[in-house]
């Protein structure tokens, strides 16, 4: 498996610094947060996109994914959501990112309704994603926290260009065991977001291995299946400014993930 980290852990850091940080700390790639407050967003000029892609290429670091904030099942009309998805897919293509992460965002609406809305929208842009060479990934999050919830939507979509991100936190909080999450998401899995927290009631980010999340069980399930994809550390510094700075934690986290991988081999 290859290791990445998310720029959610280094909010606002210039892209050249992100690339250099990943190279120095032994990470194969990065997950770039696509948001107006970040260097990466749909408002980037084409020249800026080309420059960004070159910076990572020169550093020998891959752009794993764009972490978008579009909510596939958000209330309202389809067209604004579809337009946003297409803009982000084009941005991902221009940067050379193989994946685009999106959220369900169905709120408190009935599951059957949110499943239908999300699937309809994702299916509508799936041909665009395929043409652009980018895979659109629905994360285990908010209204669809468990693997079984995301798998329901993906079953309705039925297109190879639409898959899943397994964020290890939300299925765990939803009472789903890692082996069960993996079983339902395995046919759709793009990459896995790892993280750690003290408890369900204390969500501030911790260094990997210092909290309660079942990281060993997640890695074990992936290893037993022979999966050779990406583990991306999503350290939520942006939402918890008081948390320790990410750069000093990257090498210990890399070592911890490598140890977990060796233990599961």
Backbone bond lengths (Angstrom), bond angles and torsions (degrees), N, CA, C in turn:
res aa  C-N    CA-C-N  psi(-1)  N-CA   C-N-CA  omega(-1)  CA-C   N-CA-C  phi
1 X - - - 1.457 - - 1.525 109.60 -
2 X 1.333 115.10 152.19 1.458 121.35 178.33 1.529 109.53 -106.61
3 X 1.333 115.25 152.04 1.460 121.30 -173.23 1.525 111.12 -112.64
4 X 1.340 114.68 140.24 1.456 121.96 177.89 1.521 108.53 -139.73
5 X 1.330 115.60 169.14 1.459 119.44 168.66 1.523 108.58 -135.87
6 X 1.327 115.47 157.62 1.456 122.03 -178.74 1.523 110.39 -93.56
7 X 1.329 116.44 144.52 1.456 120.42 176.59 1.525 112.03 -74.86
8 X 1.334 117.96 0.70 1.461 119.77 168.93 1.530 109.77 -60.46
9 X 1.327 116.23 -23.75 1.463 121.39 179.76 1.513 114.51 -83.67
10 X 1.334 117.26 -13.15 1.472 121.31 179.58 1.530 107.95 -133.35
11 X 1.319 117.55 63.02 1.474 120.21 -172.39 1.521 112.87 -57.14
12 X 1.338 113.80 131.10 1.451 120.54 176.92 1.511 116.07 78.65
13 X 1.311 119.29 -1.13 1.465 121.06 -178.19 1.531 110.21 -65.06
14 X 1.340 118.64 131.96 1.468 120.77 176.59 1.526 111.38 -56.94
15 X 1.318 115.60 147.57 1.461 120.11 -172.97 1.520 112.88 -62.76
16 X 1.325 117.83 -36.61 1.468 119.49 178.45 1.522 110.86 -62.19
17 X 1.333 116.86 -36.61 1.462 120.59 177.65 1.526 111.18 -70.23
18 X 1.330 116.91 -37.77 1.466 120.53 177.20 1.528 109.92 -61.16
19 X 1.331 116.16 -47.75 1.470 120.61 -179.89 1.521 111.05 -60.34
20 X 1.334 116.49 -44.11 1.455 119.80 179.22 1.514 112.66 -65.26
21 X 1.325 116.53 -38.67 1.459 120.69 179.05 1.524 110.90 -63.33
22 X 1.323 116.53 -44.58 1.462 119.79 178.99 1.524 111.12 -62.27
23 X 1.323 116.49 -42.97 1.467 119.94 -179.34 1.525 111.28 -64.21
24 X 1.332 117.28 -42.47 1.473 120.97 -177.38 1.521 112.55 -68.10
25 X 1.321 117.10 -31.60 1.466 120.46 -174.06 1.521 113.33 -99.37
26 X 1.319 116.93 5.91 1.454 120.02 171.53 1.517 115.79 81.97
27 X 1.325 117.29 26.53 1.465 120.50 176.47 1.526 109.50 -96.55
28 X 1.330 114.99 142.41 1.459 119.68 -177.24 1.525 112.44 -79.75
29 X 1.335 116.80 -24.34 1.457 119.10 -175.22 1.509 112.66 -159.43
30 X 1.329 114.77 178.83 1.460 121.82 177.62 1.524 109.48 -137.20
31 X 1.311 114.24 152.02 1.461 123.39 173.28 1.532 105.67 -106.43
32 X 1.328 116.72 113.22 1.455 121.43 -172.73 1.525 110.79 -92.08
33 X 1.314 115.66 121.01 1.462 121.06 176.47 1.529 109.44 -69.10
34 X 1.332 116.86 122.28 1.463 122.42 -179.12 1.524 108.61 -100.86
35 X 1.319 115.02 99.98 1.459 120.69 -173.81 1.528 108.64 -153.10
36 X 1.347 118.66 147.92 1.466 120.21 -178.72 1.526 114.55 -55.80
37 X 1.341 118.51 -26.23 1.464 119.90 -179.85 1.519 112.60 -84.77
38 X 1.332 117.14 -0.57 1.463 121.70 -178.61 1.527 111.23 -110.30
39 X 1.335 117.66 162.70 1.467 120.24 176.59 1.524 112.67 -60.34
40 X 1.336 117.73 -27.84 1.459 121.62 -179.70 1.522 109.17 -100.02
41 X 1.328 115.61 119.35 1.463 121.70 177.98 1.526 108.21 -163.76
42 X 1.335 117.78 163.24 1.473 119.42 -177.17 1.521 114.65 -62.59
43 X 1.333 118.34 -14.08 1.460 120.94 177.69 1.517 114.14 -79.19
44 X 1.323 118.54 -2.49 1.464 121.44 179.03 1.527 111.15 -61.92
45 X 1.329 116.13 135.64 1.459 120.88 172.52 1.531 109.30 -69.59
46 X 1.328 115.71 157.97 1.463 119.36 -179.88 1.517 111.36 -58.80
47 X 1.339 117.64 -39.23 1.464 120.36 179.62 1.520 111.06 -62.98
48 X 1.340 117.07 -35.78 1.465 121.08 177.86 1.522 110.50 -67.90
49 X 1.302 116.34 -36.70 1.471 120.53 178.69 1.530 110.30 -66.34
50 X 1.312 115.61 -43.84 1.474 119.79 178.53 1.517 110.26 -62.46
51 X 1.334 116.81 -44.46 1.467 120.55 -179.82 1.527 111.25 -62.05
52 X 1.335 116.40 -42.01 1.464 120.11 -179.67 1.520 110.69 -62.35
53 X 1.321 116.11 -46.26 1.468 119.69 179.84 1.523 110.58 -60.08
54 X 1.327 117.37 -39.62 1.464 121.61 -179.77 1.524 111.74 -67.57
55 X 1.328 117.12 -37.22 1.465 120.49 179.41 1.524 110.94 -60.58
56 X 1.322 116.87 -43.37 1.459 119.49 179.44 1.522 111.68 -72.13
57 X 1.318 116.56 -37.94 1.461 119.64 177.78 1.521 110.66 -61.97
58 X 1.327 116.08 -43.88 1.467 120.22 -179.54 1.524 111.59 -64.03
59 X 1.332 116.78 -32.10 1.468 121.07 179.90 1.528 112.07 -81.89
60 X 1.326 117.34 -8.03 1.460 120.31 -177.74 1.513 113.18 73.25
61 X 1.336 115.57 29.04 1.465 121.87 -177.27 1.528 108.86 -119.67
62 X 1.324 116.89 133.54 1.455 120.81 -180.00 1.529 111.26 -87.00
63 X 1.312 116.21 146.07 1.463 121.04 168.31 1.525 106.02 -88.56
64 X 1.315 115.45 104.34 1.460 120.79 -176.62 1.518 111.20 -67.57
65 X 1.338 116.64 -48.42 1.462 120.00 -172.10 1.511 110.18 -161.18
66 X 1.323 115.11 160.02 1.452 121.45 162.36 1.521 107.57 -97.22
67 X 1.319 115.99 130.89 1.463 120.95 176.79 1.520 107.61 -95.58
68 X 1.323 115.78 94.30 1.453 121.48 -179.65 1.519 111.38 -85.77
69 X 1.327 115.28 168.32 1.463 121.40 -177.42 1.525 112.76 -119.04
70 X 1.311 116.75 11.78 1.458 120.25 175.56 1.521 109.70 -63.10
71 X 1.346 115.78 139.21 1.467 121.60 178.42 1.528 108.55 -107.19
72 X 1.310 115.83 109.36 1.460 121.12 -172.45 1.520 113.19 -62.64
73 X 1.337 117.39 -29.47 1.463 120.68 -177.80 1.522 112.19 -108.76
74 X 1.328 117.31 19.73 1.464 120.52 -178.11 1.526 110.98 -59.47
75 X 1.328 118.30 142.44 1.463 120.53 176.50 1.530 111.30 -60.11
76 X 1.318 116.02 152.04 1.458 120.28 177.57 1.513 112.65 113.09
77 X 1.320 113.87 -171.09 1.460 120.53 -176.90 1.520 111.76 -70.10
78 X 1.326 115.79 155.09 1.461 121.42 -179.56 1.522 112.62 -71.96
79 X 1.321 118.24 -40.00 1.460 121.25 -165.81 1.529 114.04 -59.15
80 X 1.348 120.60 -44.19 1.468 118.13 178.17 1.522 112.91 -60.53
81 X 1.329 116.81 -35.93 1.467 120.51 178.57 1.522 109.93 -68.28
82 X 1.331 116.72 -43.78 1.462 120.64 -179.44 1.525 110.83 -64.14
83 X 1.328 116.65 -39.87 1.461 120.14 179.11 1.531 110.91 -63.51
84 X 1.323 116.02 -42.42 1.464 119.80 179.10 1.517 111.18 -65.08
85 X 1.315 116.89 -40.97 1.463 120.52 178.59 1.526 110.91 -62.34
86 X 1.312 116.78 -43.00 1.464 119.91 -179.03 1.522 111.54 -66.56
87 X 1.342 117.19 -37.36 1.469 120.16 177.00 1.528 110.67 -63.07
88 X 1.331 116.19 -42.64 1.462 120.07 -179.36 1.520 111.76 -70.19
89 X 1.317 117.45 -36.89 1.458 120.36 177.07 1.531 110.80 -62.95
90 X 1.317 116.62 -40.63 1.464 120.15 177.57 1.521 110.90 -65.46
91 X 1.326 116.70 -41.07 1.462 120.70 177.19 1.526 110.56 -61.39
92 X 1.323 116.98 -43.83 1.467 120.62 178.49 1.524 110.29 -60.53
93 X 1.323 116.59 -44.68 1.472 120.16 178.11 1.519 111.03 -59.01
94 X 1.331 116.23 -46.15 1.462 119.96 -176.89 1.525 111.97 -63.86
95 X 1.327 117.30 -32.14 1.462 121.41 -179.70 1.527 112.45 -86.69
96 X 1.322 116.81 -10.40 1.459 120.14 -178.34 1.514 114.03 82.27
97 X 1.337 116.81 21.47 1.470 120.86 179.18 1.526 109.48 -86.40
98 X 1.318 118.73 128.11 1.462 120.27 -178.75 1.528 114.13 -77.05
99 X 1.350 117.81 -15.48 1.455 121.03 -175.29 1.524 111.40 -130.79
100 X 1.353 114.64 149.88 1.452 122.72 169.75 1.528 107.85 -127.41
101 X 1.344 116.52 120.73 1.463 122.50 178.39 1.529 109.90 -88.55
102 X 1.355 116.02 134.75 1.462 121.55 172.44 1.527 108.61 -133.59
103 X 1.349 114.81 165.18 1.462 121.66 179.78 1.528 110.82 -102.85
104 X 1.339 116.99 159.86 1.469 119.80 171.26 1.538 111.41 -71.57
105 X 1.343 117.27 -59.99 1.461 120.73 175.46 1.509 115.15 66.21
106 X 1.332 117.61 35.39 1.457 120.33 -177.39 1.509 115.38 -83.26
107 X 1.330 117.61 -4.83 1.457 120.65 179.27 1.517 112.60 61.64
108 X 1.320 115.30 -140.79 1.464 120.90 -177.37 1.528 113.01 -98.28
109 X 1.313 117.32 13.65 1.462 120.45 179.40 1.533 110.03 -68.96
110 X 1.335 117.42 156.92 1.471 119.99 178.73 1.522 111.72 -57.13
111 X 1.327 116.19 142.70 1.463 121.23 -176.09 1.521 111.94 -57.39
112 X 1.323 117.94 -41.13 1.465 120.08 -178.49 1.526 110.96 -61.10
113 X 1.334 115.93 -38.87 1.465 120.22 179.97 1.524 111.32 -69.22
114 X 1.335 116.90 -46.52 1.469 119.23 -178.95 1.521 111.51 -67.13
115 X 1.329 117.06 -36.38 1.462 119.77 176.05 1.526 110.51 -58.51
116 X 1.327 115.66 -45.73 1.464 120.99 -176.99 1.517 111.56 -65.41
117 X 1.326 116.41 -44.65 1.466 120.69 -179.32 1.525 110.64 -64.04
118 X 1.325 116.81 -49.15 1.464 120.28 -179.17 1.525 111.06 -60.83
119 X 1.325 116.33 -44.65 1.462 120.05 -178.42 1.527 111.23 -64.42
120 X 1.326 116.59 -40.13 1.472 119.70 -179.97 1.526 110.81 -62.09
121 X 1.313 116.82 -44.38 1.469 120.43 -178.25 1.525 112.10 -70.41
122 X 1.325 116.22 -43.40 1.464 119.19 179.44 1.522 111.29 -64.57
123 X 1.328 116.71 -38.65 1.466 120.53 178.10 1.525 110.81 -65.81
124 X 1.335 116.64 -34.27 1.464 120.43 -178.30 1.515 111.98 -65.28
125 X 1.338 117.54 -33.95 1.470 120.07 -178.07 1.527 112.35 -100.10
126 X 1.309 118.01 -3.06 1.467 120.47 -179.53 1.527 112.19 -57.24
127 X 1.342 120.04 -43.20 1.476 118.29 177.37 1.522 112.63 -62.48
128 X 1.337 117.98 -35.99 1.467 121.06 176.56 1.523 110.13 -63.03
129 X 1.340 115.91 -45.72 1.459 120.37 178.82 1.523 110.54 -58.57
130 X 1.324 116.39 -44.69 1.455 120.94 -179.56 1.525 111.12 -61.84
131 X 1.329 116.28 -44.50 1.468 120.27 -179.83 1.528 111.80 -63.80
132 X 1.335 116.76 -32.98 1.460 121.37 -178.04 1.529 112.88 -85.86
133 X 1.329 116.77 -8.77 1.462 120.27 -179.68 1.514 113.50 75.06
134 X 1.342 116.65 28.36 1.461 122.37 179.90 1.520 108.72 -122.59
135 X 1.332 116.25 136.77 1.464 119.99 177.81 1.522 109.34 -99.28
136 X 1.317 116.17 128.44 1.459 123.61 -178.27 1.519 108.42 -89.17
137 X 1.344 117.17 124.70 1.451 121.15 -172.72 1.527 111.42 -120.73
138 X 1.325 116.34 126.18 1.457 123.14 177.65 1.523 108.55 -91.64
139 X 1.337 116.02 125.39 1.461 120.74 -175.56 1.529 112.05 -87.69
140 X 1.329 116.22 145.69 1.460 121.44 169.93 1.526 107.37 -68.48
141 X 1.329 116.41 102.79 1.458 120.80 -168.76 1.529 109.27 -163.75
142 X 1.305 116.44 163.20 1.466 128.22 174.89 1.531 113.39 33.84
143 X 1.338 119.71 -109.64 1.467 121.23 -174.60 1.522 113.39 -70.24
144 X 1.322 117.83 -15.49 1.468 122.72 -179.05 1.534 109.11 -128.96
145 X 1.331 117.67 68.65 1.464 120.18 -170.73 1.523 114.89 -76.22
146 X 1.329 117.27 -26.36 1.468 119.90 -174.20 1.532 111.01 -98.85
147 X 1.308 113.99 160.53 1.452 118.26 175.85 1.518 112.45 -58.07
148 X 1.318 117.15 -39.84 1.458 120.46 -178.74 1.522 111.20 -64.38
149 X 1.336 117.66 -30.33 1.457 121.00 179.02 1.529 111.06 -70.25
150 X 1.328 116.32 -47.18 1.463 120.63 178.63 1.527 110.47 -65.97
151 X 1.326 117.01 -38.95 1.468 120.43 -179.14 1.528 111.71 -62.48
152 X 1.342 117.67 -32.08 1.471 119.70 176.83 1.526 110.62 -59.90
153 X 1.338 115.76 -44.70 1.461 120.19 -179.53 1.524 110.43 -65.57
154 X 1.323 116.67 -46.43 1.458 120.22 -176.76 1.522 111.95 -64.89
155 X 1.334 116.21 -31.76 1.461 119.63 175.46 1.516 111.95 -63.62
156 X 1.328 116.28 -34.26 1.463 120.61 177.62 1.525 111.84 -74.31
157 X 1.327 116.15 -33.70 1.472 119.83 -179.63 1.521 110.46 -70.53
158 X 1.322 116.45 -52.89 1.452 121.12 176.07 1.519 115.11 63.15
159 X 1.332 117.41 39.82 1.468 121.17 -179.91 1.524 108.74 -133.60
160 X 1.325 117.14 134.52 1.453 122.33 -175.63 1.526 111.89 -63.74
161 X 1.339 117.90 -22.98 1.460 120.88 -178.52 1.522 112.72 -78.91
162 X 1.327 117.68 -1.65 1.463 122.43 178.72 1.527 108.38 -122.83
163 X 1.324 116.28 121.38 1.454 121.00 -177.70 1.521 111.75 -137.78
164 X 1.345 116.50 -148.58 1.460 121.31 -171.35 1.514 112.31 -135.22
165 X 1.346 114.54 148.85 1.458 123.01 164.01 1.525 106.91 -108.00
166 X 1.308 116.40 127.36 1.464 121.19 176.06 1.519 108.24 -94.67
167 X 1.338 116.41 99.93 1.456 122.26 170.72 1.526 105.96 -85.18
168 X 1.321 117.54 116.65 1.463 120.56 -169.08 1.525 113.02 -67.65
169 X 1.341 117.29 -20.11 1.462 119.53 -176.95 1.527 113.09 -69.53
170 X 1.304 116.85 -50.94 1.465 120.11 -167.49 1.530 114.17 -70.26
171 X 1.326 120.22 -41.23 1.475 118.01 173.42 1.528 112.08 -61.11
172 X 1.327 116.53 -38.77 1.470 120.13 178.12 1.514 110.66 -60.55
173 X 1.337 116.91 -46.21 1.455 119.95 178.22 1.524 111.58 -65.21
174 X 1.318 116.66 -26.26 1.460 120.64 178.28 1.512 114.14 -85.38
175 X 1.342 117.00 3.87 1.455 120.65 176.27 1.517 114.78 83.34
176 X 1.321 117.72 16.31 1.460 121.31 -179.27 1.531 109.73 -98.71
177 X 1.313 117.06 126.58 1.457 121.61 179.87 1.530 110.68 -70.32
178 X 1.343 117.68 146.75 1.461 119.85 -179.35 1.524 114.14 -53.66
179 X 1.317 117.37 -38.94 1.460 119.35 -179.27 1.520 110.86 -64.79
180 X 1.334 116.96 -33.42 1.460 121.03 178.56 1.527 110.67 -73.80
181 X 1.344 116.55 -41.19 1.463 119.87 177.09 1.521 110.07 -59.87
182 X 1.323 115.31 -47.28 1.458 118.92 -179.67 1.515 111.69 -61.60
183 X 1.298 117.61 -40.91 1.465 120.89 -176.31 1.527 112.04 -59.48
184 X 1.340 116.73 -41.20 1.466 118.69 -176.99 1.525 112.65 -84.23
185 X 1.346 117.23 -25.69 1.463 119.73 -178.17 1.525 113.61 -94.64
186 X 1.312 118.25 -15.52 1.471 120.86 -174.81 1.525 113.72 -50.67
187 X 1.343 119.94 -42.27 1.473 118.67 -179.31 1.525 113.50 -68.89
188 X 1.333 116.93 -14.46 1.466 121.61 -173.13 1.531 113.63 -116.95
189 X 1.324 117.78 -1.33 1.456 121.14 -163.40 1.526 112.83 -71.86
190 X 1.355 114.80 126.79 1.458 120.63 173.72 1.520 110.57 -93.82
191 X 1.343 116.76 -60.03 1.457 121.08 175.16 1.520 108.99 -153.93
192 X 1.344 115.58 174.54 1.462 122.12 -174.65 1.527 108.70 -122.03
193 X 1.325 116.40 130.59 1.455 122.01 173.60 1.526 108.87 -96.07
194 X 1.325 116.05 122.60 1.461 121.38 177.03 1.524 109.21 -105.85
195 X 1.320 115.63 154.61 1.474 122.37 178.46 1.509 107.40 -167.43
196 X 1.326 117.60 179.68 1.463 121.10 176.45 1.522 109.22 -151.38
197 X 1.338 115.76 147.25 1.464 123.16 178.42 1.519 108.53 -143.05
198 X 1.343 116.87 165.77 1.459 121.22 -178.36 1.521 112.31 -74.77
199 X 1.342 116.60 -38.31 1.466 121.57 -180.00 1.510 108.10 -169.13
200 X 1.336 115.81 171.59 1.459 120.05 178.03 1.520 111.49 -61.92
201 X 1.327 116.42 -26.14 1.468 121.15 -179.81 1.526 112.16 -90.43
202 X 1.324 118.15 -10.86 1.465 122.85 -179.08 1.533 108.94 -125.68
203 X 1.339 116.41 83.92 1.465 119.76 -171.29 1.524 115.79 -84.55
204 X 1.330 118.85 2.90 1.460 119.48 178.89 1.527 109.73 -59.50
205 X 1.326 118.22 140.42 1.466 120.09 -175.56 1.520 113.14 -68.71
206 X 1.328 114.45 142.87 1.459 122.52 175.69 1.524 109.54 -120.39
207 X 1.333 117.71 158.32 1.466 119.43 170.45 1.530 110.10 -56.07
208 X 1.303 116.12 146.76 1.460 120.04 -178.63 1.521 110.98 -59.40
209 X 1.334 115.04 133.19 1.455 120.80 179.37 1.507 114.35 93.19
210 X 1.340 117.99 -6.77 1.465 120.71 -178.87 1.516 113.01 -101.54
211 X 1.315 117.48 2.44 1.452 121.11 -178.04 1.513 112.75 -119.64
212 X 1.329 115.20 -153.85 1.467 120.98 -170.93 1.522 113.82 -108.83
213 X 1.299 118.61 -4.86 1.460 118.79 -176.51 1.538 110.68 -69.56
214 X 1.333 116.25 143.89 1.476 120.71 -173.75 1.526 112.53 -81.45
215 X 1.327 116.27 62.76 1.461 120.03 -176.54 1.523 112.09 -63.78
216 X 1.324 116.87 -39.86 1.471 119.66 -179.89 1.522 110.91 -61.81
217 X 1.322 117.04 -41.43 1.468 120.84 179.73 1.526 111.03 -66.51
218 X 1.339 116.52 -37.86 1.460 119.63 178.22 1.525 110.94 -64.50
219 X 1.326 116.22 -47.70 1.460 120.38 -179.96 1.525 110.54 -63.95
220 X 1.326 116.51 -38.37 1.462 120.62 178.38 1.528 111.12 -60.83
221 X 1.330 116.53 -44.66 1.466 119.96 -179.98 1.527 110.99 -62.28
222 X 1.316 116.60 -41.67 1.460 120.59 179.51 1.524 111.13 -67.19
223 X 1.334 116.38 -43.89 1.461 120.10 -178.72 1.516 112.08 -64.49
224 X 1.315 116.89 -41.67 1.469 120.38 -179.45 1.533 111.01 -62.52
225 X 1.338 115.87 -29.52 1.462 119.91 179.02 1.526 112.39 -84.50
226 X 1.353 116.39 -3.40 1.453 120.10 -179.35 1.520 113.63 73.73
227 X 1.325 115.97 23.11 1.464 120.45 -178.09 1.521 109.50 -72.47
228 X 1.339 117.08 136.80 1.467 120.43 -177.30 1.530 110.78 -126.19
229 X 1.333 116.49 33.35 1.453 120.96 -178.38 1.520 113.17 -88.46
230 X 1.339 115.29 -146.97 1.462 122.21 -170.96 1.514 113.01 -109.18
231 X 1.349 114.77 141.01 1.454 122.84 165.95 1.526 106.70 -110.37
232 X 1.329 116.86 122.11 1.462 120.87 -178.01 1.526 109.45 -118.55
233 X 1.332 115.69 122.77 1.467 120.37 -179.32 1.524 109.75 -81.37
234 X 1.320 116.07 113.62 1.462 121.88 176.61 1.533 108.34 -100.57
235 X 1.313 115.28 93.46 1.462 123.33 179.64 1.528 107.09 -94.19
236 X 1.326 117.18 115.30 1.466 121.25 -166.43 1.540 113.01 -85.97
237 X 1.305 115.40 53.76 1.465 121.23 179.17 1.536 111.72 -60.30
238 X 1.317 117.34 -36.10 1.474 120.94 -178.56 1.521 111.42 -57.56
239 X 1.335 117.13 -37.76 1.462 120.68 -176.60 1.524 112.11 -90.67
240 X 1.332 117.59 -12.84 1.463 122.34 -178.99 1.529 108.31 -132.65
241 X 1.340 117.72 78.54 1.474 120.63 -174.98 1.520 113.88 -59.26
242 X 1.337 116.29 -24.42 1.463 119.65 -178.65 1.526 112.48 -77.49
243 X 1.315 118.20 -10.37 1.463 121.33 -179.64 1.532 110.28 -66.00
244 X 1.331 117.79 149.99 1.470 120.29 177.38 1.530 111.48 -55.51
245 X 1.310 116.17 153.56 1.461 121.01 -179.81 1.529 110.18 -67.17
246 X 1.319 114.56 141.64 1.463 120.20 -175.65 1.532 114.55 -67.86
247 X 1.336 120.28 -43.70 1.471 118.53 -170.96 1.522 115.04 -50.52
248 X 1.332 117.72 -41.14 1.467 119.74 -178.79 1.524 112.37 -70.71
249 X 1.328 117.61 -15.98 1.462 121.67 -177.57 1.526 112.95 -94.21
250 X 1.324 116.83 -11.02 1.462 119.45 -171.19 1.527 113.54 -66.15
251 X 1.314 117.76 -45.08 1.463 118.70 -178.11 1.531 112.13 -67.30
252 X 1.348 119.68 -44.58 1.470 118.23 174.76 1.529 112.69 -59.40
253 X 1.318 117.38 -37.12 1.465 119.90 178.68 1.523 110.85 -67.05
254 X 1.320 116.78 -41.02 1.462 120.47 175.69 1.518 110.47 -58.20
255 X 1.334 116.46 -44.95 1.459 120.29 179.83 1.525 111.58 -64.32
256 X 1.342 116.77 -37.95 1.459 119.96 179.88 1.528 110.38 -66.71
257 X 1.315 116.95 -44.47 1.474 119.45 178.50 1.529 110.65 -63.91
258 X 1.326 116.96 -40.14 1.463 119.58 178.20 1.526 110.86 -63.14
259 X 1.329 116.68 -37.57 1.463 120.45 177.49 1.534 110.67 -65.60
260 X 1.328 116.85 -43.02 1.460 119.81 177.37 1.518 111.55 -60.74
261 X 1.322 115.67 -40.72 1.455 119.07 178.79 1.518 111.70 -65.22
262 X 1.326 115.76 -40.68 1.476 119.09 179.37 1.533 110.44 -66.02
263 X 1.330 116.97 -38.91 1.458 121.03 179.98 1.526 112.11 -65.91
264 X 1.339 116.28 -30.54 1.460 119.48 -176.80 1.522 112.74 -90.77
265 X 1.331 116.59 -5.41 1.476 119.79 -176.16 1.524 111.69 -67.33
